[in-house]
Amino acid sequence: MDRLTNMLKTLTEADGVPSYEGEVKRIVEQYLLPLSSEIKRDRLGSIVGKKVGNADGPRILLAGHLDEVGFMVTHITEQGFLRFQQLGGWWPHTLLSQRVKVKTRKGDYIGLIGSKAPHVLKAEERKKVLELKDLFIDVGAKDREDAEEMGIRLGDPIVPVSEFFTMRDGELWVGKALDNRAGCALAIEVMHRLQDEEHPNTVYAGATVQEEVGLRGAQTLANLIQPEIAFALDVGIANDTPGFDRDQSPNHVGKGPLMVLADATMVGHPRLRRLVLDVAEEKEIPIQFDTLMGGGTDGGRFHIAGIGCPTVVIGFATRYIHSHNAIMSRKDFEQAASLLTEVIRRLDRKTVEEIIYR
C-alpha cells in the first residue's frame, strides 16, 4: 500500500467522534512532527503544525477536522440494551443492523443497531423512516447490571465499525470518516509538499475538533493562530448517483477538487476565490463547485475570527457521507494538494493585502 493510501487508511480507521478525538489527534501529530518546526494546540484539542517560509509573511491556515459523526450512550435499559444520541447528523435509515463500537473504560465492545422487528410492524409503519429514539444497540449484555459490569457508562462514545478499502485498482478510497479525515490528510500532504519549497508566509496545517457539532474547534483554533488567510478542507456532496436533479451543478467523484461557493455559515471570499481559480486554470486543474445552504464547514468560524479572515473551502466530491462508508477519488485529493501548494507559494504580503483591502 502506497504512502497516501496508507495515511487515509490509518486516519479513517481511527476512532474520534466529537469531543473524543484524542486517538486521531495523536496520529495527526505523528504525521506533522517531522514536517513542522512547532506543534500548536488549543485547549479543546485542535492541532496544527507550523512551517515558516518567511517569518514576516502572512499567517496561512489549512485545516480539516478530526471528528467523525458518531453517537453517545444516553441510557441503559433494564434488559441491557443501549439507547443513544447522535453526535453529528445521521439519517436513521442508514443505521439498522450496522455494527458499532462502544468505547468504555474497560475496553471496546462491538454492538449491533436494532429496532422492533419489521415482521410485527403495521403496513403503514414499514413505510416510515425510523426515528433515532426507536433504535437501540445490542452489545450482548444480559441486563443493565451486566452492561454496567462490562464498563459501559452514560456518555461513552460510539463509533461506526468499517474497514478502509479501495476500488478500481486504488483509484477510489472507501471507508468511514472520510468526512473529514480526508481534509486532515490534505493538510498533512500540503505540508509534506512544502518541505523543500520556499514560500513567502508561515503555514499552519492540521485539524480542528468538534466540527460536526457546531464548528467549535474552528473558533478556538482561529483564536490561537489568528490567521490572515484560511482554507477549510472538507468533503462536499457528490451528485453523480441516481436520483439527483440534473439541473444542479454536477459534482462528480474523480472530476476535480471541489470549491464551496457558499453554505449556511459562510460565503467564500471573492478575491481569494479568484486567486485560487486563476491558479487552477493556469495549472490545468479542473474545479467543481458546490453550495451547501443546509450545512456548513469550519470556514464559518475561520472567516469571522479576529477582525476577519478571507476564507475559502476546498475539498472533494464524496458519496454517502455521514454513513458507515463513503467514497472519494484519490485523483481529486492529489489535484487539491497540488492546487493548494501552488496557491501558498503565491500568498506573499502584497498579495494578501490586495485580497483583503482592494
N, C-alpha and C positions, 0 to 999 in steps of 0.2 A: 504493500500500500504506500503510495507516494506521500510526500510531506503534507500537502494541503488536505488531501482526503483524510489522512490520519488525524490532522488537527480538528477537522469537523467531526470526525467520529468521537474523538476524546471529549470535545466540548459538548456535543449533543447528548452523549450517554451519561454525562454527569447530571446530578440532581440539584435543582435550585429553583424552587418556587418563590414568589415574592416574600421577602424578609428572611428567607432561609438560603441565601445564595452563597454561603461560605465555601462549599465544595467547589463550585465553579470559579469563584474568585481566586482560590488558591491555584487552580490550573492556569487561569489567565495570567496571574502573577508570574508563574514559572515561564510562560512564554515571553512575557515582557521584560523580565530581569536582564537577559543578555542583550536586549535591544535598547535599553534605557540608561540614562545617566542617573535617574532618580525615579523612585516609585512614590506616587502620592495617593492618599486615601482620604475620603471624607469619613464622618463618624457613623454614617449609615451602612457603609460597606462598598461604595463605588470606588473604582481603582483605575488609575492611568499611569502609563509610563511617560517619561519626559525625554525628548531628544532635542538638543539645542543645535540649531543650524547657525542662527545669528541671535545672540542674546538680546540685542537691541531691536530685533524684529517683532512683528505681531505674534500674539499667542493664538495658536490654531488648535481647536479641539475636535477630535474624531472619536465618537463613542457609539457602541452598540449597547444593549442592555443584557445583564446577566440572567435575569429571571425568566422563567418559563411559566406558562399557565399551569395551574395545578389546583390543589384542594387543601382543606384543613379539617381535621376531626372536630366535630362540634357536639356529638352526643354518642353515647354507647347504650344501646337498647338492653333491656333485661335479657334478651336472647343472645347478646354478644355481637350484634350487627352494628356497624358504624354509620351514623349519619354524618354528612359533611357539607361544607360550604365551598364554593368556588373561589379561587384566587386568580382573577383574570376571567376573561369571557369564554364560556363554553356553551355549545348548543347541545342540550341533553341527548338528542338523537345519536350523537357520536359516541356515547358512553356505555351503552348497555353491553354487558358481557366482556368489556375490556379489562385488561389486567392493570392494576395499580400497585404502587409500593408505599406502604405506610412506614414512615421513618420514626422510630421510637428510641428512647434512651437505652433500650436493651437490644437494639438491632432493627433490621428491616424485615417487614412481613409482606408477602405478596397477597393481594386480595382481588376479588372479582366484584365488579359493579353489577348489582342485580336490581330487580323490581318485581312486582307482582307478576306471576306467570301470565303470558298472553292468552293461554287457554281458558282462563277464568274471567277475562275482561269481556265486557259487553261490546257489541259490534261498533258502536259509536266511540267507545273509549280507545279502540285499537287505531282509530284514525287520528288521534290527537298526539301531539308531541308531549312526552312525559316531562313534568317539571322536576327540578332537582330534588325537591322535597319528597318525591315519590321514589327516589333511588336510595340505595344503601350499599355498603361494602361488606362483603363476606370474607373474613380472614380466617375462617375455620374455628373461631372461638366457640366454646360450648355455651357460655353465658357471659354476663357482664363481668363477673368476678374473674373468669378465665381470661378475658380480654385485658383486664387491668393487670393480672399477673404476668401477661405477656409483655407488659411495659407500656401499653397504649394509654395515652393521656389526651384529654381535650387540648386542642391547639397543635397536635402533632401534624407535620406536613405530609401531604400525599402527592406522589408524582406519577405520571404515566410510565408504564413499562413498555419500551420499544427499542429494539436494537437498530443501530445505523446500518444502512447498506447502500449499494449503488445500483443504478440501472444503466442500460445502454452502454456497456463497456466503460463505466466510470464517468460518463458524461453527466448523469443526473445523480444528485445526492438526495438521500431519503432518510428521514428519521424524525424523532420527536425534537422539540425545542430548536428547530431551525429558526424559529421566531423566539429568541433572536441571537442564538449562538453564532449564526452566520454573520451578524453585524459585529459581534466581538471578534470573530476570526478576521473580518475585513480590516478592523482597526489594527490588529496584530500584523497582518500581511503588509499593510502600508508602511508600518514601522520597519518591517523586515526589508522592504524595497528601498527605504531611505537610508539604510545603514552606510552605504558607501557613496551617498549623494550629498552634495551641498544644497542647502535650502535656506532662504532668507528670513527665517522665522524660528520660533520654538514650537514644536509639535507635542501635544499631549494626546495620547491614544490609549483607549481602554474601554471601560464599560461601567454602566450605572446599575443601581439596584431599583427594585420596586417600580419599574415602568408600567407593568401590566395592571397596577392598582392605583395609578394616578400620577405617573411621571415624577415620583418623589425623589429618587436618587439623582435625576437630572438637575433638579433645583439645587440640591446640596453640593453636587459636583461643580456646577457652574459657579456657585458662590465661592468655592475653593480656588478654582482655576482662573476665574474672571477672563474668559476667552474674548478675543476680538472678532474672531470668525469661528463658526461651529458647523460641523457636519454630523447630523444624526444618521446613524447607519442602521437600517431596519428593513424588514421584508414588506412587500406590498402584495396585493391580491392579483393573482393570475386569473384572467377571464378567458382562457383558451380551452375550457372544458365545456361539454354540452350544457345548455340551459341559460347561458349568458346572453344578454342583449347585444347583438352585433353592431348596434349603433354606438356603443361605448368605445372609447379609445382602447384599441386592442393591446393587452399586456400579456405577452406570451413567454413561457419558460424557454430560455435559450435564445432570445432575440435582443439581448442587450440589457444593461443596467436600467433601473427604474428611478425616475425622479418624481417625487411627490410635489405637485404644484401647490396644493392646499389641502388642509384637513380641518378637523373641528377645533384644533388648538393653535394653528399657525398657517399663515400664507408665506410660502418661500420667498426669501428676499430677492427682489427682481434683478438687481445688479450682480449679486453673487451668482444667481442662477444663469445670467447671461454669460458670465465668465466661464462657468462650467460647460455650458452648451458650446461656446466658442472653442474651448479646448477639445471637447468631444468631436466636433466637426473637423478640426484640424487633424486629430489623430485617427479619424475614421472609426470612432467608437459609436455604435448605434445607441440611441437613448429612447426609452419608453417613458410614458407619462401616466400619472395617476392622480386622482383626487379622492380623498377618504373622509368625506364630511361626517361619517358616523364614528370616526375614531381619531386617534392622534398618536404622535411619537414624542420622544424626548425633545425634539425640536421645539415643542410647545413651551418648554421651560428654558431651554438654552437661549431662545431669541429674546426673552424678556429679562435675562439676567443682568444685574448691574444697571447700567444706563442704556442697555440694548446691545444685541449681538447678532449681526447678519448671519442667518442660518438657512441651510437647505437640507433636505432629506434625500439620501442616496441609498438605494437598496436593490432588491431583486424581486421580480415577479415569482410568486411562490404559491403552489397549490396546497389546499387543505390545511392551512394554518389553524391554530387553536384546536388541534386534534392530536391523536396519538402518532400520526405520521404525516409529514409534509414532504413536498418535492420541489427542488430548485435546481438550477443549472450551474455547473462548475464554470462554464464559459462566461456566464453573466458575472460571476464572482471575480474571475480574473480580469475581465474588462473593467469592472468597477474599481479594482485595485490599481490598474494602470491609469485610469482617469483621475482618481484622487491623488495619486503620486505626482502626476504631471501638474495638476492644479496647485498643489502645495509648493511645487518649485517656483510658481509664479506669484505667490502671495507675499510680496515684499511690502515694506511700509507704505510706499507710494500707492501701490495697487489697492491695498486695504483701505487707505484713507479715501481714495477715489470711490470705492464701493460704499463707504459709509457716508461721505459728505457731498458727493457730486449731486 
